[in-house]
Amino acid sequence: MKTIERNINGVIVNQRGRDNYFLLSDILAVVTKCNEGKKKRDKFSFKKYKKSKSTKRFFKYLRKELNIKKPFKPEKKSKWVSPLVALDILSSACPRFRADILTYANSF
């Protein structure tokens, strides 16, 4: 399986070439770096993210409207997430990424 290494905030993040999915553990490593220095209550929780109503609605939209049947793709020892889920996690956890994404989108 061919992967592409991306540098996000100083962390190497693996992205699969065949479907562009990102390795979830790498995305969460970026989140951990974003959480450095934050109080525990202010840190991003992936468990809470997955359980939130907003995330469930987002996944439902991905499945129904964008035909992304598996936003998460578990494999033997790793989980991969679609690029849209990776962006959603990063924008939820890191205000800088949210600003970067919105600034980029606003440039069109």
C-alpha positions in Angstrom: 0.0 0.0 0.0 1.5 3.3 -1.1 1.3 6.2 1.4 2.2 9.8 1.1 3.9 11.5 4.1 2.4 14.9 4.9 3.9 17.4 7.4 1.1 18.9 9.4 2.3 21.2 12.2 5.6 19.4 12.5 4.0 16.0 12.6 4.4 13.4 9.8 0.9 12.3 8.8 0.5 9.3 6.5 -2.1 9.5 3.7 -3.0 6.5 1.5 -2.6 7.0 -2.2 -5.5 4.8 -3.3 -8.3 6.7 -1.5 -6.5 9.7 0.2 -7.6 8.5 3.7 -5.4 9.6 6.6 -4.0 7.5 9.4 -6.2 8.4 12.4 -3.3 7.9 14.9 -1.3 10.5 13.0 -4.1 13.0 12.9 -4.5 12.5 16.7 -0.8 13.1 17.1 -1.3 16.6 15.5 -4.2 17.1 17.8 -2.0 16.2 20.8 0.5 18.8 19.7 -2.3 21.4 19.4 -3.4 20.5 22.9 0.0 21.2 24.5 -0.3 23.7 27.3 -4.1 23.5 27.5 -6.0 22.7 30.6 -7.5 19.2 30.6 -11.1 20.5 30.3 -10.1 22.5 27.2 -8.3 19.6 25.4 -9.9 17.9 22.4 -11.4 14.5 23.2 -11.8 12.1 20.2 -14.2 10.0 22.3 -16.4 13.0 22.8 -16.0 14.0 19.2 -17.3 10.7 17.9 -20.2 10.7 20.3 -21.4 14.3 19.6 -24.6 14.9 17.8 -22.8 17.3 15.5 -20.4 14.6 14.4 -23.1 12.0 14.0 -25.0 14.5 11.7 -21.8 15.1 9.8 -21.2 11.4 9.2 -24.8 10.9 8.2 -24.4 13.7 5.6 -21.1 12.2 4.3 -22.8 8.9 3.8 -26.1 10.1 2.4 -25.1 13.2 0.4 -21.5 12.6 -0.5 -21.7 8.8 -0.8 -18.8 8.3 1.6 -20.0 5.0 3.0 -17.2 4.6 5.6 -15.8 7.8 7.0 -13.7 5.5 9.2 -12.0 2.4 7.7 -10.6 0.1 10.3 -7.9 -2.3 9.2 -5.9 -4.9 11.1 -4.1 -2.6 13.5 -5.0 0.9 12.3 -7.9 3.1 11.5 -8.0 5.4 8.5 -10.3 8.5 8.1 -11.6 10.3 5.0 -9.9 13.6 4.3 -13.1 15.4 5.3 -13.2 13.7 8.7 -9.5 14.5 9.1 -10.2 18.2 8.4 -13.2 18.2 10.7 -11.1 16.7 13.6 -8.3 19.2 13.0 -10.6 22.1 12.8 -12.5 21.0 15.9 -9.3 20.6 17.9 -7.1 23.4 16.6 -8.4 26.9 16.2 -5.4 27.7 13.9 -6.4 25.0 11.5 -10.1 26.1 11.5 -8.9 29.6 10.7 -6.6 28.3 7.9 -9.3 26.2 6.4 -11.9 29.0 6.4 -9.3 31.6 5.1 -8.5 29.2 2.3 -12.2 28.6 1.5 -12.9 32.3 1.6 -10.2 33.0 -1.0 -12.4 31.6 -3.8 
